[in-house]
Amino acid sequence: MTVDQIIFLIAAASTLFAAFSVVTTGNLIRAAFWLIGALFGVAVIFAILHASFLAVVQVVVYVGAIAILFIFAVMLTRKDMRDQGAQLNRNWKFGAFLSALVFAGLFFLLRGWGGVSKTAAAFPSDFDAVAELGGALVSPDAYVLPFEVASVLLVAALVGAVYVAYNHK
Amino acid sequence: MDFLKDPLQIAANWLFGILAGWGVADLWAQVLIGFLGIFLLIALLMVVDILLVWVERKVVSRFQSRIGPNRVGPFGLIQPFADIIKLLIKEDTTPEGADRALYNLAPVLSMMSVLILWAVVPLAPTILGVDLNIGVLYIIGAGAIGTLSIIMAGWSSNNKYSLLGAFREVAVMLSFEIPMLTMMLIPTIFAGSMGIAAITQAQDVWFFFLAPLAVIIFLIAAIAELGRAPFDMGEAESELISGYNIEYSGMKFGMFYAGELLHAFTFGSFWAILFFGGYRFFGLEKVSAFLAIAVLLFKAFIGYWIIMWVKYTLLRIRIDHMLIFNWKFLTPVAFTLLMVTAFMNALLAASPTWLYVGGMFLSNVLVAWISLELARFAAHKEREKTENTLTADARR
């Protein structure tokens, strides 16, 4: 096993454990902190894949903003942080069946794909992933349209939030 | 290779030779040397941190016309060690109903979020942890962990004061992160790279002369990010008794305190690196790596001193004023400045240096002047409105 593989296994295992704890813990704030752990694990996996930009953005956006807002929202809306009800409801059998189905589908799909066992080609030494990403986001041949549509969507959400929160006199 | 130019590399090669002689595999030798390097850096930082306690207490007492610690050792220099011994032998308390795991994790994360920042700091041309090509974003990412540690401490302490303090502190940190990141993008535009080392290398002319307004906005946002006065709403000892770290005692509190001091020093050094040329000073850095470190430390201490100067001079700002100041003034100005800088950069790309620097400087002054005029206009209007309602109320 190479060092990369060991790091990947540790990161993947802790991500899965944290993700599992998110749904099993009874305490909502604890669940949010476990979610942060899972998001950190994903950031580590991005870093292993040499996507350093995505790794840091993952930490900045998800851990630094979204998870913190989750915690704020939970604290401001709930009086009691503990979940009193049962962890599972009547539909758990159907949910388990569905997730098993998705897992099986992905498993068979990826087993047929040869890319899993291949080693990734090394990056050329002058490869600048950040510059490539930046170029792709504003290049008409690449992702300028989705990028702009996402921006417009975010602006619309911002305006909507301001409208909802605005104090009409 | 000259020892004065690149001491760490020579030391690493020497160690590598010894380890190879002992029959250690190359990979493990590299890992070991890497860990030693990290250990060395952190040990150095912690020693600096101990002295920072003394510096901070001495400087604050001078600002307040006091003498400060002067009993233990010459100039009170041994005072911080006495403080540490006191912190170590204090009773370690955990409040009832606290979330034990998170309660203990928070101080560690707080300290860690500061220490990992130094991974990207270029101490000298040849001495730096990693040359990340996303260094600027990495700084913000490390700040996110600091935010996390505060909300963790605030909630897990099971205390209403600490929770309130954490809420305020996090609200401030989240909002001032935006102008700070925007201002970090301005050196990025000048240098054409987000890497901290590349930004330092590109400063033949200090970026301070190219973007004086950005320097000021970055300083304000950094002070808010540090949670220091006048933005220390999260601690506010007069109303929240100490905010998020109220329930911590002994060395756990010490971690928060040391982390805060080192954070301030770190932002002083980032200020120096991003806008004042980092370790560069008239070619002094080319003579020896040790001189380069000395130059960087000197500049960082000046930045740290300015942060202290602001802290001990200004009064605390009310939380709503603080957030309004950020969202309605600082953030729009930062965005405008970023757009103007990008535009001017494209316009002046082919022009000689004096024209480039002059154009950038003037555009900064112009943006500052226009935004201050607009703020003054808005303030006048607001005051008139308030006075009108007041007189109307009085008449009734």
Interface residues (C-beta under 8 A of the other chain):
Chain A: V3 N27 I29 R30 F33 I36 S52 F53 V56 V57 V59 V60 V63 G64 A65 A67 I68 I71 F72 M75 D128 A129 V130
Chain B: L27 D99 L102 L132 N133 I134 L137 Y138 I140 G141 G143 A144 I145 T147 L148 I151 M152 W155 L163 F167 V170 L174 E177 M194
